[in-house]
Amino acid sequence: MAEFDVDAFVARFAERATAVEERGVPPLEGEARRRFMEAAQQDFIDFSLVADAKPSVEDGHLVLRIALSD
């Protein structure tokens, strides 16, 4: 297995958060549109949390420290 680049991993999540935020809404109506928008918001939150994490490798485990308060 290739060496794991923690910083690149976190950077990919930042890129994904930006992509979710910038992507357009497909031509959906009603309930389908609401579900799409909810999923996009959840994706953005998830990707942003990982992107803002302080990563480290401890005893062979990837540890992401995520602040849940300001």
Secondary structure as GFF3:
##gff-version 3
##sequence-region A 1 70
A	DSSP	alpha_helix	6	22	.	.	.	ID=ss1
A	DSSP	alpha_helix	30	51	.	.	.	ID=ss2
A	DSSP	beta_strand	54	58	.	.	.	ID=ss3
A	DSSP	beta_strand	61	65	.	.	.	ID=ss4
###
